[in-house]
Amino acid sequence: MDKQVTVWFDGTCPLCRREIALMRKLDRNSAITFEDVSDGSPANCPIDQSELLARFHARENEQIYSGAAAFAAMWRAIPLLRPLGLAARNQTALNILNALYGQFLKYRPRLQRLFMK
């Protein structure tokens, strides 16, 4: 089966590692390629490493997404989460998710320190 979704994540982030571990468990069809970018940008990725580490990114069918849209792309590849991913195609829903993700990013450094303990 060709994997149609690639997820780039920060393997040094304890929150990211937990999230990706859960997504790997839920990805029973192995539809997603998970790539740790903490050591550099992969050759198949046109995005700079600093950008990949600052925001969540995913590629679905050759389209690159960032932020909440990237999460939605990942969710669409996982049968259990697919309804959430499809709902996020609605612009209003995506705007709400992006606003929530923006708030999360403000607190991410503090949360990372909390989860490192």
Backbone atoms as SQL, in Angstrom:
CREATE TABLE atoms (id INTEGER PRIMARY KEY, chain TEXT, resi INTEGER, resn TEXT, atom TEXT, x REAL, y REAL, z REAL);
INSERT INTO atoms VALUES
  (1, 'A', 1, 'MET', 'N', 0.846, -1.188, 0.000),
  (2, 'A', 1, 'MET', 'CA', 0.000, 0.000, 0.000),
  (3, 'A', 1, 'MET', 'C', 0.887, 1.245, 0.000),
  (4, 'A', 2, 'ASP', 'N', 0.659, 2.145, -0.928),
  (5, 'A', 2, 'ASP', 'CA', 1.393, 3.401, -0.964),
  (6, 'A', 2, 'ASP', 'C', 0.901, 4.304, 0.152),
  (7, 'A', 3, 'LYS', 'N', 1.850, 4.854, 0.882),
  (8, 'A', 3, 'LYS', 'CA', 1.481, 5.794, 1.938),
  (9, 'A', 3, 'LYS', 'C', 1.229, 7.143, 1.296),
  (10, 'A', 4, 'GLN', 'N', 0.081, 7.706, 1.554),
  (11, 'A', 4, 'GLN', 'CA', -0.286, 8.963, 0.929),
  (12, 'A', 4, 'GLN', 'C', -0.109, 10.152, 1.853),
  (13, 'A', 5, 'VAL', 'N', 0.217, 9.901, 3.113),
  (14, 'A', 5, 'VAL', 'CA', 0.405, 10.993, 4.068),
  (15, 'A', 5, 'VAL', 'C', 1.785, 10.866, 4.699),
  (16, 'A', 6, 'THR', 'N', 2.496, 11.975, 4.714),
  (17, 'A', 6, 'THR', 'CA', 3.778, 12.063, 5.413),
  (18, 'A', 6, 'THR', 'C', 3.629, 13.125, 6.492),
  (19, 'A', 7, 'VAL', 'N', 4.062, 12.786, 7.690),
  (20, 'A', 7, 'VAL', 'CA', 4.001, 13.701, 8.822),
  (21, 'A', 7, 'VAL', 'C', 5.431, 13.976, 9.269),
  (22, 'A', 8, 'TRP', 'N', 5.775, 15.248, 9.369),
  (23, 'A', 8, 'TRP', 'CA', 7.094, 15.642, 9.866),
  (24, 'A', 8, 'TRP', 'C', 6.921, 16.137, 11.298),
  (25, 'A', 9, 'PHE', 'N', 7.708, 15.601, 12.224),
  (26, 'A', 9, 'PHE', 'CA', 7.533, 15.968, 13.630),
  (27, 'A', 9, 'PHE', 'C', 8.885, 16.171, 14.309),
  (28, 'A', 10, 'ASP', 'N', 8.844, 16.866, 15.433),
  (29, 'A', 10, 'ASP', 'CA', 10.029, 17.164, 16.239),
  (30, 'A', 10, 'ASP', 'C', 10.228, 16.040, 17.253),
  (31, 'A', 11, 'GLY', 'N', 11.169, 15.160, 16.974),
  (32, 'A', 11, 'GLY', 'CA', 11.432, 14.026, 17.856),
  (33, 'A', 11, 'GLY', 'C', 12.054, 14.392, 19.186),
  (34, 'A', 12, 'THR', 'N', 12.485, 15.643, 19.349),
  (35, 'A', 12, 'THR', 'CA', 13.037, 16.066, 20.644),
  (36, 'A', 12, 'THR', 'C', 11.959, 16.636, 21.558),
  (37, 'A', 13, 'CYS', 'N', 10.777, 16.843, 21.039),
  (38, 'A', 13, 'CYS', 'CA', 9.665, 17.413, 21.812),
  (39, 'A', 13, 'CYS', 'C', 8.885, 16.283, 22.488),
  (40, 'A', 14, 'PRO', 'N', 8.812, 16.304, 23.827),
  (41, 'A', 14, 'PRO', 'CA', 8.098, 15.231, 24.522),
  (42, 'A', 14, 'PRO', 'C', 6.603, 15.184, 24.171),
  (43, 'A', 15, 'LEU', 'N', 6.003, 16.333, 23.937),
  (44, 'A', 15, 'LEU', 'CA', 4.588, 16.359, 23.535),
  (45, 'A', 15, 'LEU', 'C', 4.414, 15.725, 22.163),
  (46, 'A', 16, 'CYS', 'N', 5.308, 16.084, 21.243),
  (47, 'A', 16, 'CYS', 'CA', 5.243, 15.550, 19.876),
  (48, 'A', 16, 'CYS', 'C', 5.441, 14.042, 19.886),
  (49, 'A', 17, 'ARG', 'N', 6.404, 13.571, 20.668),
  (50, 'A', 17, 'ARG', 'CA', 6.666, 12.132, 20.723),
  (51, 'A', 17, 'ARG', 'C', 5.445, 11.372, 21.220),
  (52, 'A', 18, 'ARG', 'N', 4.774, 11.910, 22.228),
  (53, 'A', 18, 'ARG', 'CA', 3.569, 11.257, 22.751),
  (54, 'A', 18, 'ARG', 'C', 2.455, 11.245, 21.719),
  (55, 'A', 19, 'GLU', 'N', 2.257, 12.386, 21.071),
  (56, 'A', 19, 'GLU', 'CA', 1.220, 12.497, 20.028),
  (57, 'A', 19, 'GLU', 'C', 1.496, 11.514, 18.892),
  (58, 'A', 20, 'ILE', 'N', 2.727, 11.459, 18.428),
  (59, 'A', 20, 'ILE', 'CA', 3.082, 10.584, 17.315),
  (60, 'A', 20, 'ILE', 'C', 2.976, 9.120, 17.737),
  (61, 'A', 21, 'ALA', 'N', 3.338, 8.796, 18.954),
  (62, 'A', 21, 'ALA', 'CA', 3.201, 7.415, 19.440),
  (63, 'A', 21, 'ALA', 'C', 1.736, 6.985, 19.397),
  (64, 'A', 22, 'LEU', 'N', 0.851, 7.873, 19.811),
  (65, 'A', 22, 'LEU', 'CA', -0.588, 7.572, 19.755),
  (66, 'A', 22, 'LEU', 'C', -1.053, 7.420, 18.308),
  (67, 'A', 23, 'MET', 'N', -0.623, 8.318, 17.448),
  (68, 'A', 23, 'MET', 'CA', -1.041, 8.242, 16.036),
  (69, 'A', 23, 'MET', 'C', -0.516, 6.960, 15.382),
  (70, 'A', 24, 'ARG', 'N', 0.680, 6.547, 15.739),
  (71, 'A', 24, 'ARG', 'CA', 1.227, 5.295, 15.191),
  (72, 'A', 24, 'ARG', 'C', 0.368, 4.101, 15.612),
  (73, 'A', 25, 'LYS', 'N', -0.077, 4.103, 16.866),
  (74, 'A', 25, 'LYS', 'CA', -0.957, 3.023, 17.344),
  (75, 'A', 25, 'LYS', 'C', -2.279, 3.023, 16.578),
  (76, 'A', 26, 'LEU', 'N', -2.818, 4.207, 16.353),
  (77, 'A', 26, 'LEU', 'CA', -4.109, 4.313, 15.663),
  (78, 'A', 26, 'LEU', 'C', -3.994, 4.054, 14.158),
  (79, 'A', 27, 'ASP', 'N', -2.800, 4.218, 13.609),
  (80, 'A', 27, 'ASP', 'CA', -2.567, 4.025, 12.174),
  (81, 'A', 27, 'ASP', 'C', -2.363, 2.536, 11.883),
  (82, 'A', 28, 'ARG', 'N', -3.399, 1.761, 12.083),
  (83, 'A', 28, 'ARG', 'CA', -3.325, 0.299, 11.927),
  (84, 'A', 28, 'ARG', 'C', -3.076, -0.127, 10.492),
  (85, 'A', 29, 'ASN', 'N', -3.411, 0.709, 9.532),
  (86, 'A', 29, 'ASN', 'CA', -3.196, 0.389, 8.115),
  (87, 'A', 29, 'ASN', 'C', -1.828, 0.846, 7.621),
  (88, 'A', 30, 'SER', 'N', -1.034, 1.419, 8.515),
  (89, 'A', 30, 'SER', 'CA', 0.291, 1.958, 8.151),
  (90, 'A', 30, 'SER', 'C', 0.198, 2.884, 6.940),
  (91, 'A', 31, 'ALA', 'N', -0.762, 3.786, 6.982),
  (92, 'A', 31, 'ALA', 'CA', -1.004, 4.713, 5.876),
  (93, 'A', 31, 'ALA', 'C', -0.152, 5.975, 5.961),
  (94, 'A', 32, 'ILE', 'N', 0.530, 6.165, 7.083),
  (95, 'A', 32, 'ILE', 'CA', 1.271, 7.406, 7.314),
  (96, 'A', 32, 'ILE', 'C', 2.762, 7.108, 7.463),
  (97, 'A', 33, 'THR', 'N', 3.573, 7.939, 6.835),
  (98, 'A', 33, 'THR', 'CA', 5.015, 7.922, 7.048),
  (99, 'A', 33, 'THR', 'C', 5.318, 9.019, 8.057),
  (100, 'A', 34, 'PHE', 'N', 5.902, 8.646, 9.185),
  (101, 'A', 34, 'PHE', 'CA', 6.267, 9.600, 10.222),
  (102, 'A', 34, 'PHE', 'C', 7.762, 9.853, 10.125),
  (103, 'A', 35, 'GLU', 'N', 8.154, 11.121, 9.970),
  (104, 'A', 35, 'GLU', 'CA', 9.566, 11.466, 9.842),
  (105, 'A', 35, 'GLU', 'C', 9.974, 12.461, 10.922),
  (106, 'A', 36, 'ASP', 'N', 10.933, 12.044, 11.730),
  (107, 'A', 36, 'ASP', 'CA', 11.505, 12.896, 12.774),
  (108, 'A', 36, 'ASP', 'C', 12.461, 13.881, 12.099),
  (109, 'A', 37, 'VAL', 'N', 12.205, 15.167, 12.276),
  (110, 'A', 37, 'VAL', 'CA', 13.032, 16.192, 11.621),
  (111, 'A', 37, 'VAL', 'C', 13.979, 16.891, 12.593),
  (112, 'A', 38, 'SER', 'N', 14.130, 16.338, 13.787),
  (113, 'A', 38, 'SER', 'CA', 14.978, 17.004, 14.778),
  (114, 'A', 38, 'SER', 'C', 16.453, 17.022, 14.367),
  (115, 'A', 39, 'ASP', 'N', 16.860, 16.115, 13.488),
  (116, 'A', 39, 'ASP', 'CA', 18.254, 16.071, 13.021),
  (117, 'A', 39, 'ASP', 'C', 18.452, 16.740, 11.670),
  (118, 'A', 40, 'GLY', 'N', 17.420, 17.345, 11.122),
  (119, 'A', 40, 'GLY', 'CA', 17.537, 18.002, 9.818),
  (120, 'A', 40, 'GLY', 'C', 16.330, 17.732, 8.942),
  (121, 'A', 41, 'SER', 'N', 16.183, 18.524, 7.892),
  (122, 'A', 41, 'SER', 'CA', 15.082, 18.337, 6.953),
  (123, 'A', 41, 'SER', 'C', 15.341, 17.116, 6.082),
  (124, 'A', 42, 'PRO', 'N', 14.334, 16.258, 5.927),
  (125, 'A', 42, 'PRO', 'CA', 14.508, 15.123, 5.024),
  (126, 'A', 42, 'PRO', 'C', 14.673, 15.599, 3.577),
  (127, 'A', 43, 'ALA', 'N', 15.346, 14.809, 2.780),
  (128, 'A', 43, 'ALA', 'CA', 15.593, 15.174, 1.385),
  (129, 'A', 43, 'ALA', 'C', 14.297, 15.352, 0.592),
  (130, 'A', 44, 'ASN', 'N', 13.258, 14.637, 0.978),
  (131, 'A', 44, 'ASN', 'CA', 12.001, 14.704, 0.227),
  (132, 'A', 44, 'ASN', 'C', 11.060, 15.802, 0.715),
  (133, 'A', 45, 'CYS', 'N', 11.574, 16.705, 1.532),
  (134, 'A', 45, 'CYS', 'CA', 10.738, 17.762, 2.103),
  (135, 'A', 45, 'CYS', 'C', 11.252, 19.139, 1.683),
  (136, 'A', 46, 'PRO', 'N', 10.383, 19.955, 1.075),
  (137, 'A', 46, 'PRO', 'CA', 10.813, 21.273, 0.613),
  (138, 'A', 46, 'PRO', 'C', 10.783, 22.363, 1.694),
  (139, 'A', 47, 'ILE', 'N', 10.520, 21.981, 2.927),
  (140, 'A', 47, 'ILE', 'CA', 10.376, 22.957, 4.008),
  (141, 'A', 47, 'ILE', 'C', 11.635, 22.961, 4.862),
  (142, 'A', 48, 'ASP', 'N', 12.073, 24.141, 5.253),
  (143, 'A', 48, 'ASP', 'CA', 13.253, 24.320, 6.090),
  (144, 'A', 48, 'ASP', 'C', 13.031, 23.692, 7.474),
  (145, 'A', 49, 'GLN', 'N', 14.086, 23.124, 8.045),
  (146, 'A', 49, 'GLN', 'CA', 13.987, 22.471, 9.345),
  (147, 'A', 49, 'GLN', 'C', 13.423, 23.384, 10.432),
  (148, 'A', 50, 'SER', 'N', 13.839, 24.644, 10.474),
  (149, 'A', 50, 'SER', 'CA', 13.344, 25.545, 11.524),
  (150, 'A', 50, 'SER', 'C', 11.828, 25.714, 11.430),
  (151, 'A', 51, 'GLU', 'N', 11.326, 25.752, 10.226),
  (152, 'A', 51, 'GLU', 'CA', 9.873, 25.860, 10.025),
  (153, 'A', 51, 'GLU', 'C', 9.176, 24.566, 10.451),
  (154, 'A', 52, 'LEU', 'N', 9.788, 23.420, 10.116),
  (155, 'A', 52, 'LEU', 'CA', 9.211, 22.127, 10.494),
  (156, 'A', 52, 'LEU', 'C', 9.154, 21.966, 12.013),
  (157, 'A', 53, 'LEU', 'N', 10.147, 22.514, 12.714),
  (158, 'A', 53, 'LEU', 'CA', 10.180, 22.402, 14.164),
  (159, 'A', 53, 'LEU', 'C', 9.236, 23.388, 14.848),
  (160, 'A', 54, 'ALA', 'N', 8.916, 24.470, 14.173),
  (161, 'A', 54, 'ALA', 'CA', 8.068, 25.509, 14.770),
  (162, 'A', 54, 'ALA', 'C', 6.574, 25.190, 14.670),
  (163, 'A', 55, 'ARG', 'N', 6.172, 24.521, 13.596),
  (164, 'A', 55, 'ARG', 'CA', 4.758, 24.204, 13.348),
  (165, 'A', 55, 'ARG', 'C', 4.648, 22.791, 12.795),
  (166, 'A', 56, 'PHE', 'N', 3.516, 22.186, 13.035),
  (167, 'A', 56, 'PHE', 'CA', 3.255, 20.840, 12.537),
  (168, 'A', 56, 'PHE', 'C', 2.986, 20.900, 11.030),
  (169, 'A', 57, 'HIS', 'N', 3.615, 19.987, 10.272),
  (170, 'A', 57, 'HIS', 'CA', 3.443, 19.932, 8.815),
  (171, 'A', 57, 'HIS', 'C', 3.165, 18.505, 8.371),
  (172, 'A', 58, 'ALA', 'N', 2.384, 18.380, 7.318),
  (173, 'A', 58, 'ALA', 'CA', 2.105, 17.075, 6.721),
  (174, 'A', 58, 'ALA', 'C', 1.893, 17.251, 5.227),
  (175, 'A', 59, 'ARG', 'N', 2.149, 16.170, 4.513),
  (176, 'A', 59, 'ARG', 'CA', 1.878, 16.153, 3.083),
  (177, 'A', 59, 'ARG', 'C', 0.847, 15.054, 2.831),
  (178, 'A', 60, 'GLU', 'N', -0.208, 15.425, 2.131),
  (179, 'A', 60, 'GLU', 'CA', -1.264, 14.476, 1.760),
  (180, 'A', 60, 'GLU', 'C', -1.439, 14.563, 0.252),
  (181, 'A', 61, 'ASN', 'N', -1.188, 13.455, -0.433),
  (182, 'A', 61, 'ASN', 'CA', -1.324, 13.417, -1.897),
  (183, 'A', 61, 'ASN', 'C', -0.610, 14.591, -2.567),
  (184, 'A', 62, 'GLU', 'N', 0.632, 14.817, -2.155),
  (185, 'A', 62, 'GLU', 'CA', 1.509, 15.857, -2.731),
  (186, 'A', 62, 'GLU', 'C', 1.138, 17.288, -2.345),
  (187, 'A', 63, 'GLN', 'N', 0.106, 17.483, -1.552),
  (188, 'A', 63, 'GLN', 'CA', -0.268, 18.816, -1.050),
  (189, 'A', 63, 'GLN', 'C', 0.312, 18.951, 0.360),
  (190, 'A', 64, 'ILE', 'N', 1.030, 20.042, 0.627),
  (191, 'A', 64, 'ILE', 'CA', 1.625, 20.262, 1.946),
  (192, 'A', 64, 'ILE', 'C', 0.716, 21.164, 2.774),
  (193, 'A', 65, 'TYR', 'N', 0.512, 20.730, 4.022),
  (194, 'A', 65, 'TYR', 'CA', -0.337, 21.472, 4.955),
  (195, 'A', 65, 'TYR', 'C', 0.470, 21.832, 6.199),
  (196, 'A', 66, 'SER', 'N', 0.024, 22.881, 6.882),
  (197, 'A', 66, 'SER', 'CA', 0.666, 23.343, 8.100),
  (198, 'A', 66, 'SER', 'C', -0.401, 23.576, 9.168),
  (199, 'A', 67, 'GLY', 'N', -0.002, 23.449, 10.423),
  (200, 'A', 67, 'GLY', 'CA', -0.918, 23.737, 11.520),
  (201, 'A', 67, 'GLY', 'C', -2.088, 22.765, 11.582),
  (202, 'A', 68, 'ALA', 'N', -3.269, 23.284, 11.854),
  (203, 'A', 68, 'ALA', 'CA', -4.455, 22.448, 12.012),
  (204, 'A', 68, 'ALA', 'C', -4.775, 21.658, 10.747),
  (205, 'A', 69, 'ALA', 'N', -4.521, 22.233, 9.596),
  (206, 'A', 69, 'ALA', 'CA', -4.772, 21.521, 8.336),
  (207, 'A', 69, 'ALA', 'C', -3.876, 20.288, 8.228),
  (208, 'A', 70, 'ALA', 'N', -2.661, 20.363, 8.769),
  (209, 'A', 70, 'ALA', 'CA', -1.757, 19.209, 8.763),
  (210, 'A', 70, 'ALA', 'C', -2.288, 18.114, 9.688),
  (211, 'A', 71, 'PHE', 'N', -2.786, 18.509, 10.856),
  (212, 'A', 71, 'PHE', 'CA', -3.395, 17.522, 11.746),
  (213, 'A', 71, 'PHE', 'C', -4.580, 16.857, 11.054),
  (214, 'A', 72, 'ALA', 'N', -5.395, 17.655, 10.379),
  (215, 'A', 72, 'ALA', 'CA', -6.571, 17.120, 9.687),
  (216, 'A', 72, 'ALA', 'C', -6.166, 16.124, 8.608),
  (217, 'A', 73, 'ALA', 'N', -5.093, 16.413, 7.889),
  (218, 'A', 73, 'ALA', 'CA', -4.601, 15.478, 6.863),
  (219, 'A', 73, 'ALA', 'C', -4.203, 14.151, 7.512),
  (220, 'A', 74, 'MET', 'N', -3.527, 14.232, 8.646),
  (221, 'A', 74, 'MET', 'CA', -3.126, 13.023, 9.362),
  (222, 'A', 74, 'MET', 'C', -4.358, 12.261, 9.837),
  (223, 'A', 75, 'TRP', 'N', -5.325, 12.978, 10.402),
  (224, 'A', 75, 'TRP', 'CA', -6.545, 12.342, 10.888),
  (225, 'A', 75, 'TRP', 'C', -7.304, 11.623, 9.768),
  (226, 'A', 76, 'ARG', 'N', -7.324, 12.211, 8.582),
  (227, 'A', 76, 'ARG', 'CA', -8.047, 11.588, 7.463),
  (228, 'A', 76, 'ARG', 'C', -7.464, 10.232, 7.078),
  (229, 'A', 77, 'ALA', 'N', -6.195, 10.004, 7.394),
  (230, 'A', 77, 'ALA', 'CA', -5.546, 8.731, 7.074),
  (231, 'A', 77, 'ALA', 'C', -5.814, 7.645, 8.110),
  (232, 'A', 78, 'ILE', 'N', -6.397, 8.027, 9.242),
  (233, 'A', 78, 'ILE', 'CA', -6.665, 7.095, 10.336),
  (234, 'A', 78, 'ILE', 'C', -8.178, 6.895, 10.428),
  (235, 'A', 79, 'PRO', 'N', -8.677, 5.686, 10.145),
  (236, 'A', 79, 'PRO', 'CA', -10.122, 5.468, 10.102),
  (237, 'A', 79, 'PRO', 'C', -10.897, 6.012, 11.311),
  (238, 'A', 80, 'LEU', 'N', -10.381, 5.802, 12.512),
  (239, 'A', 80, 'LEU', 'CA', -11.073, 6.277, 13.714),
  (240, 'A', 80, 'LEU', 'C', -11.207, 7.803, 13.743),
  (241, 'A', 81, 'LEU', 'N', -10.205, 8.512, 13.227),
  (242, 'A', 81, 'LEU', 'CA', -10.189, 9.975, 13.274),
  (243, 'A', 81, 'LEU', 'C', -10.640, 10.628, 11.969),
  (244, 'A', 82, 'ARG', 'N', -10.894, 9.817, 10.947),
  (245, 'A', 82, 'ARG', 'CA', -11.259, 10.339, 9.634),
  (246, 'A', 82, 'ARG', 'C', -12.420, 11.342, 9.680),
  (247, 'A', 83, 'PRO', 'N', -13.477, 11.098, 10.462),
  (248, 'A', 83, 'PRO', 'CA', -14.562, 12.100, 10.505),
  (249, 'A', 83, 'PRO', 'C', -14.089, 13.482, 10.948),
  (250, 'A', 84, 'LEU', 'N', -13.156, 13.537, 11.902),
  (251, 'A', 84, 'LEU', 'CA', -12.612, 14.829, 12.340),
  (252, 'A', 84, 'LEU', 'C', -11.830, 15.489, 11.203),
  (253, 'A', 85, 'GLY', 'N', -11.045, 14.691, 10.504),
  (254, 'A', 85, 'GLY', 'CA', -10.265, 15.214, 9.387),
  (255, 'A', 85, 'GLY', 'C', -11.142, 15.732, 8.262),
  (256, 'A', 86, 'LEU', 'N', -12.225, 15.024, 8.002),
  (257, 'A', 86, 'LEU', 'CA', -13.158, 15.473, 6.959),
  (258, 'A', 86, 'LEU', 'C', -13.905, 16.737, 7.397),
  (259, 'A', 87, 'ALA', 'N', -14.278, 16.805, 8.664),
  (260, 'A', 87, 'ALA', 'CA', -14.964, 17.998, 9.181),
  (261, 'A', 87, 'ALA', 'C', -14.075, 19.228, 9.074),
  (262, 'A', 88, 'ALA', 'N', -12.759, 19.019, 9.212),
  (263, 'A', 88, 'ALA', 'CA', -11.814, 20.138, 9.153),
  (264, 'A', 88, 'ALA', 'C', -11.663, 20.694, 7.741),
  (265, 'A', 89, 'ARG', 'N', -12.255, 20.051, 6.763),
  (266, 'A', 89, 'ARG', 'CA', -12.251, 20.615, 5.407),
  (267, 'A', 89, 'ARG', 'C', -13.212, 21.800, 5.312),
  (268, 'A', 90, 'ASN', 'N', -14.118, 21.894, 6.263),
  (269, 'A', 90, 'ASN', 'CA', -15.010, 23.051, 6.350),
  (270, 'A', 90, 'ASN', 'C', -14.177, 24.225, 6.859),
  (271, 'A', 91, 'GLN', 'N', -14.209, 25.346, 6.142),
  (272, 'A', 91, 'GLN', 'CA', -13.337, 26.475, 6.476),
  (273, 'A', 91, 'GLN', 'C', -13.594, 27.025, 7.874),
  (274, 'A', 92, 'THR', 'N', -14.843, 27.055, 8.312),
  (275, 'A', 92, 'THR', 'CA', -15.147, 27.547, 9.661),
  (276, 'A', 92, 'THR', 'C', -14.525, 26.631, 10.710),
  (277, 'A', 93, 'ALA', 'N', -14.681, 25.335, 10.531),
  (278, 'A', 93, 'ALA', 'CA', -14.095, 24.379, 11.471),
  (279, 'A', 93, 'ALA', 'C', -12.573, 24.500, 11.475),
  (280, 'A', 94, 'LEU', 'N', -11.983, 24.636, 10.294),
  (281, 'A', 94, 'LEU', 'CA', -10.531, 24.765, 10.199),
  (282, 'A', 94, 'LEU', 'C', -10.042, 26.054, 10.858),
  (283, 'A', 95, 'ASN', 'N', -10.789, 27.137, 10.698),
  (284, 'A', 95, 'ASN', 'CA', -10.421, 28.397, 11.352),
  (285, 'A', 95, 'ASN', 'C', -10.423, 28.250, 12.871),
  (286, 'A', 96, 'ILE', 'N', -11.407, 27.549, 13.400),
  (287, 'A', 96, 'ILE', 'CA', -11.481, 27.324, 14.851),
  (288, 'A', 96, 'ILE', 'C', -10.297, 26.473, 15.311),
  (289, 'A', 97, 'LEU', 'N', -10.025, 25.399, 14.574),
  (290, 'A', 97, 'LEU', 'CA', -8.890, 24.536, 14.924),
  (291, 'A', 97, 'LEU', 'C', -7.568, 25.292, 14.837),
  (292, 'A', 98, 'ASN', 'N', -7.417, 26.148, 13.829),
  (293, 'A', 98, 'ASN', 'CA', -6.187, 26.945, 13.712),
  (294, 'A', 98, 'ASN', 'C', -6.039, 27.923, 14.869),
  (295, 'A', 99, 'ALA', 'N', -7.148, 28.502, 15.312),
  (296, 'A', 99, 'ALA', 'CA', -7.100, 29.412, 16.462),
  (297, 'A', 99, 'ALA', 'C', -6.670, 28.655, 17.716),
  (298, 'A', 100, 'LEU', 'N', -7.219, 27.465, 17.905),
  (299, 'A', 100, 'LEU', 'CA', -6.840, 26.643, 19.060),
  (300, 'A', 100, 'LEU', 'C', -5.371, 26.221, 18.971),
  (301, 'A', 101, 'TYR', 'N', -4.928, 25.867, 17.786),
  (302, 'A', 101, 'TYR', 'CA', -3.534, 25.470, 17.589),
  (303, 'A', 101, 'TYR', 'C', -2.602, 26.658, 17.861),
  (304, 'A', 102, 'GLY', 'N', -2.993, 27.842, 17.438),
  (305, 'A', 102, 'GLY', 'CA', -2.203, 29.043, 17.708),
  (306, 'A', 102, 'GLY', 'C', -2.051, 29.291, 19.197),
  (307, 'A', 103, 'GLN', 'N', -3.130, 29.075, 19.956),
  (308, 'A', 103, 'GLN', 'CA', -3.056, 29.223, 21.412),
  (309, 'A', 103, 'GLN', 'C', -2.144, 28.164, 22.017),
  (310, 'A', 104, 'PHE', 'N', -2.260, 26.927, 21.516),
  (311, 'A', 104, 'PHE', 'CA', -1.389, 25.856, 22.000),
  (312, 'A', 104, 'PHE', 'C', 0.082, 26.216, 21.783),
  (313, 'A', 105, 'LEU', 'N', 0.409, 26.765, 20.606),
  (314, 'A', 105, 'LEU', 'CA', 1.809, 27.096, 20.307),
  (315, 'A', 105, 'LEU', 'C', 2.384, 28.112, 21.291),
  (316, 'A', 106, 'LYS', 'N', 1.525, 28.995, 21.810),
  (317, 'A', 106, 'LYS', 'CA', 1.998, 29.975, 22.796),
  (318, 'A', 106, 'LYS', 'C', 2.459, 29.295, 24.084),
  (319, 'A', 107, 'TYR', 'N', 1.773, 28.206, 24.446),
  (320, 'A', 107, 'TYR', 'CA', 2.066, 27.508, 25.701),
  (321, 'A', 107, 'TYR', 'C', 2.951, 26.277, 25.518),
  (322, 'A', 108, 'ARG', 'N', 3.272, 25.954, 24.274),
  (323, 'A', 108, 'ARG', 'CA', 4.046, 24.747, 23.983),
  (324, 'A', 108, 'ARG', 'C', 5.374, 24.681, 24.747),
  (325, 'A', 109, 'PRO', 'N', 6.174, 25.762, 24.782),
  (326, 'A', 109, 'PRO', 'CA', 7.450, 25.663, 25.520),
  (327, 'A', 109, 'PRO', 'C', 7.260, 25.300, 26.996),
  (328, 'A', 110, 'ARG', 'N', 6.264, 25.879, 27.640),
  (329, 'A', 110, 'ARG', 'CA', 6.016, 25.561, 29.054),
  (330, 'A', 110, 'ARG', 'C', 5.558, 24.120, 29.205),
  (331, 'A', 111, 'LEU', 'N', 4.680, 23.682, 28.308),
  (332, 'A', 111, 'LEU', 'CA', 4.193, 22.309, 28.365),
  (333, 'A', 111, 'LEU', 'C', 5.312, 21.316, 28.111),
  (334, 'A', 112, 'GLN', 'N', 6.222, 21.652, 27.205),
  (335, 'A', 112, 'GLN', 'CA', 7.356, 20.766, 26.941),
  (336, 'A', 112, 'GLN', 'C', 8.195, 20.578, 28.198),
  (337, 'A', 113, 'ARG', 'N', 8.447, 21.664, 28.893),
  (338, 'A', 113, 'ARG', 'CA', 9.242, 21.569, 30.130),
  (339, 'A', 113, 'ARG', 'C', 8.518, 20.701, 31.161),
  (340, 'A', 114, 'LEU', 'N', 7.218, 20.841, 31.238),
  (341, 'A', 114, 'LEU', 'CA', 6.419, 20.055, 32.181),
  (342, 'A', 114, 'LEU', 'C', 6.506, 18.561, 31.868),
  (343, 'A', 115, 'PHE', 'N', 6.442, 18.225, 30.573),
  (344, 'A', 115, 'PHE', 'CA', 6.468, 16.818, 30.173),
  (345, 'A', 115, 'PHE', 'C', 7.862, 16.219, 30.157),
  (346, 'A', 116, 'MET', 'N', 8.899, 17.050, 30.241),
  (347, 'A', 116, 'MET', 'CA', 10.274, 16.531, 30.272),
  (348, 'A', 116, 'MET', 'C', 10.623, 15.978, 31.646),
  (349, 'A', 117, 'LYS', 'N', 9.876, 16.367, 32.636),
  (350, 'A', 117, 'LYS', 'CA', 10.173, 15.928, 34.014),
  (351, 'A', 117, 'LYS', 'C', 9.761, 14.503, 34.232);
